[in-house]
Each structure stands twice: as structure tokens, then as C-alpha cells.
Amino acid sequence: MESEHLQLLLVEDDLDLATAIMDYFALEGIECDHAANGLAGFNLIKQNPYDAVILDLNLPRMSGLQVCEQLRAQGIDVPILMLTARDTLDDKLTGFSVGADDYLIKPFAMEELIVRAQVLSRRRSGQVNKLTVRDLELDLKQQQASRNGETLKLSPIGFRILEALMRESPNPISREKLIRTVWGDEQPDSNSLKVHIFNLRKAVDGSSNCKLIHTLVGRGFVLRAEEEPT
């Protein structure tokens, strides 16, 4: 099997199983870090841009469910494949409710694990409920934005632009990608994006000394605090 280049994290406290998985991944040319407990895995995920995470359900120090729930609460949308020895509907529903994207029941075939990891890695998780940058928060479930606890009045298009900026933050997003993300194939007229960005800046940064939305000449737009590096 020829595998695409992936950077994965395996969070598994069964060291024999972890070694077997990582050896198999290495043979397939897949890079995989390992954490033996939930807390260590949680910290690695916050520090590294993994394509996907393979997360055991029962872990010391922090369970797989707790790891998942905390990541989603912080707006981290890395795709998560949960490993479990349980094959009951309740367990699966619980996992999905805290933000897992897929499940694999032990014992499993290594080929299936790789295929599922590849499929997940091609998309960011849709399980995130909130995005946060500094004191700016976007509640995707309620479709509300707030800054420093105060609700922001945004148009539907403004909300989608802000979501795109926050998902990319602290990295810039090009004008073309932003338009494609917000409008899809229905291209807006030439001034639409400019007007929406102007209104969004007014809503997000208008009453704050810390400006978050910036235009980068030739590169597009970025949402981050002014002192953060480019």
C-alpha cells in the first residue's frame, strides 16, 4: 500500500500495541509521534500541527474522552480517531458527543487503521464548537461572536469571514482563498469583500486597543494580536 505523507499522533498506553502500530506506520512511510497518557497527548496536540490523532479511549492521567472534549472546547480542530475495546452504541455516541470524528474497535487490521487515518487527515474536524483567539470567541453552534464577553453584531457573511480568519489564525489567508471559503463558486462583486472586512473590523476591533484583523499587502488578511510574529 502506498501512503501519502502524514504526520500523526498516537495516544495509547498499551506499549506493545503502540510499538506494533508505529512499526507498521514506519514501514508505510508515515511519521507518528507517541504519547503514553492523555495529558502528554493533549500537550503534544496543542504544540504540533498533526494531520490526525489516534486516541485510545481509556488512558491514564486524562481519558480519551477528556482529551477530546478539552481540545474541542479550545477550538482545536485536528481530526480524531478513537480506539476502543467497546463496541456499544452508547460508547460511540458519547465519543461523538465530545468531538471524536471516527471510531475503530479493537482488535483491528493495520490496513484499516491507515485508511481511516488517511481519510480523516484530508479534512479538519467539523466537531469544534468554539474558536478562540485572545479575547475573541466564536460560538459555531449558537452562531454568535463575542469579544471580551460582549456580543458582536455581525452579518451572516461577516460571521463566515470571521470564522475563516479564526480557523487560519495566526496564519494569513489569501484574498482568493477567503472568497472561495465564504462565497464558494458564486463570486461576489469587486467591492463586497472590502466592505465586509471594513464592517468586520469595526465590529471586532472598534472598541479595543488590541487590533486583531490586519491586511497584509500581497498576502491577504490575518487575525492575530499586533505583537505576534508574521
C-alpha positions in Angstrom: 0.0 0.0 0.0 1.4 3.4 -1.0 0.7 6.0 1.7 0.6 9.8 1.4 2.9 11.8 3.7 1.2 12.1 7.1 2.2 13.4 10.5 0.1 11.6 13.1 0.0 11.3 16.9 -0.8 8.0 18.6 -2.0 8.3 22.2 -2.0 4.8 23.6 -0.9 3.4 27.0 -0.6 -0.2 25.8 3.1 -0.1 24.8 3.1 -3.4 22.9 0.2 -2.2 20.7 1.7 1.3 20.3 5.0 -0.2 19.2 3.3 -2.5 16.7 1.3 0.4 15.2 4.3 2.7 15.0 6.5 0.0 13.4 3.8 -0.6 10.8 3.4 3.1 10.1 7.2 3.4 9.7 7.1 0.7 7.0 4.4 2.6 5.2 6.4 5.9 5.4 4.1 7.5 7.9 5.5 9.7 10.6 3.9 9.1 14.0 4.7 10.5 17.4 3.6 8.7 20.6 2.2 9.6 24.0 1.6 7.0 26.7 -1.0 9.1 28.6 -3.8 11.5 27.9 -2.2 14.6 29.4 1.1 14.1 27.4 -1.0 13.6 24.3 -3.1 16.7 25.0 0.1 18.8 25.3 1.6 17.4 22.2 -1.5 18.2 20.2 -1.5 21.8 21.4 2.1 22.2 20.3 2.2 20.4 16.9 0.1 20.6 13.7 -0.8 16.9 13.3 -2.8 15.7 10.3 -4.8 13.4 12.6 -4.8 11.9 16.1 -5.3 8.3 17.0 -6.6 8.4 20.6 -7.3 5.5 22.9 -10.5 5.7 25.0 -9.0 4.5 28.3 -5.9 6.4 29.2 -4.1 7.3 32.5 -3.9 10.9 33.7 -6.6 12.1 31.3 -9.1 9.9 29.5 -9.5 9.9 25.7 -13.0 11.5 26.2 -11.5 14.3 28.4 -8.7 14.9 25.9 -11.3 15.2 23.1 -13.6 17.4 25.0 -10.8 19.8 26.1 -9.4 20.1 22.5 -12.8 20.9 21.0 -13.5 23.4 23.8 -10.3 25.2 22.9 -11.2 25.3 19.2 -8.5 22.7 18.1 -10.0 21.0 15.0 -7.5 18.2 14.4 -9.3 15.1 13.2 -9.6 12.4 16.0 -9.9 8.7 15.5 -10.9 7.0 18.8 -9.7 3.5 19.6 -11.8 1.4 21.9 -12.4 -2.1 23.0 -16.1 -1.4 23.5 -18.5 -1.9 20.7 -21.7 -0.4 22.1 -23.7 2.3 20.6 -23.7 4.4 23.9 -19.9 4.4 23.9 -19.8 5.6 20.3 -22.4 8.3 20.9 -20.5 9.5 23.9 -17.3 9.8 21.9 -19.0 11.6 19.1 -20.7 14.0 21.5 -17.3 15.2 22.9 -15.8 15.6 19.4 -14.4 12.3 18.0 -14.7 12.1 14.3 -14.4 8.3 13.8 -14.2 5.1 15.8 -12.2 1.9 15.4 -12.9 -1.2 17.6 -10.0 -3.3 18.9 -8.8 -5.6 17.6 -8.4 -4.0 14.1 -6.4 -4.6 10.9 -3.5 -2.2 10.5 -4.6 -1.6 6.9 -7.9 -0.3 8.1 -6.3 2.0 10.7 -4.1 3.6 7.9 -7.0 4.1 5.5 -9.2 5.7 8.2 -6.3 8.0 9.3 -5.7 9.0 5.7 -9.4 9.8 5.1 -9.6 11.9 8.3 -6.4 13.7 7.6 -7.8 15.2 4.4 -10.3 17.4 6.3 -10.3 19.3 9.5 -12.7 18.2 12.1 -16.2 19.6 12.0 -16.7 18.8 15.7 -15.3 22.1 17.0 -18.0 24.1 18.7 -15.9 27.2 19.7 -13.0 29.1 18.2 -11.0 31.4 20.4 -8.2 34.0 19.7 -7.3 36.1 22.6 -10.5 37.6 24.0 -12.4 37.0 20.7 -14.7 34.0 20.8 -16.8 32.4 18.0 -19.6 30.0 19.1 -20.3 27.9 16.0 -23.2 26.1 17.5 -25.0 29.3 18.5 -23.7 31.3 15.5 -22.6 34.1 17.9 -19.4 36.1 18.2 -18.2 37.9 21.3 -15.1 40.0 22.3 -14.2 40.5 26.0 -17.6 39.0 26.8 -19.6 41.5 24.7 -21.7 40.1 21.8 -20.7 41.4 18.4 -23.3 42.3 15.8 -22.3 40.5 12.6 -24.0 39.8 9.2 -24.1 36.2 8.1 -21.3 36.9 5.6 -19.3 38.7 8.3 -19.6 35.7 10.6 -18.3 33.4 7.8 -15.4 35.7 7.1 -14.5 35.8 10.8 -14.7 32.0 11.1 -12.3 31.6 8.1 -9.9 34.1 9.6 -10.0 32.4 13.1 -9.6 28.9 11.6 -6.4 30.1 9.9 -5.1 32.2 12.8 -2.3 33.1 13.4 -1.5 32.4 9.8 -2.7 34.6 6.9 -5.4 33.7 4.4 -5.2 34.9 0.8 -7.9 37.0 -0.6 -8.7 34.3 -3.2 -9.0 31.5 -0.5 -11.1 33.8 1.7 -13.5 34.5 -1.2 -13.7 30.8 -2.1 -14.3 29.8 1.5 -17.1 32.3 2.1 -18.8 32.6 -1.3 -17.8 29.3 -3.0 -18.4 29.4 -6.8 -20.7 32.4 -6.6 -18.0 35.2 -6.8 -19.0 38.5 -5.2 -18.7 41.9 -6.9 -15.3 43.5 -6.6 -16.1 45.7 -3.6 -18.0 43.1 -1.5 -15.1 41.7 0.4 -13.7 45.2 1.1 -17.0 46.4 2.5 -17.4 43.2 4.7 -13.8 43.4 6.0 -14.4 47.1 6.9 -17.6 46.3 8.8 -16.0 43.3 10.5 -13.0 45.4 11.6 -15.4 48.0 13.1 -17.3 45.2 15.0 -14.3 43.3 16.2 -11.6 46.0 16.7 -13.7 49.2 17.1 -13.6 49.5 20.9 -10.4 47.6 21.6 -6.8 48.8 21.9 -5.6 45.4 20.7 -6.3 45.2 17.0 -6.8 41.7 15.7 -7.7 42.0 12.0 -4.9 43.0 9.7 -4.3 43.4 5.9 -1.0 42.0 4.6 -0.1 43.6 1.3 0.2 40.9 -1.3 -0.7 38.1 1.1 -4.3 38.7 2.1 -5.6 39.0 5.7 -4.7 37.7 9.1 -6.3 37.6 12.5 -3.8 37.9 15.4 -2.6 40.3 18.0 -0.3 43.0 16.7 2.7 41.8 18.6 2.5 38.3 17.2 5.2 37.4 14.6 4.4 37.3 10.9 
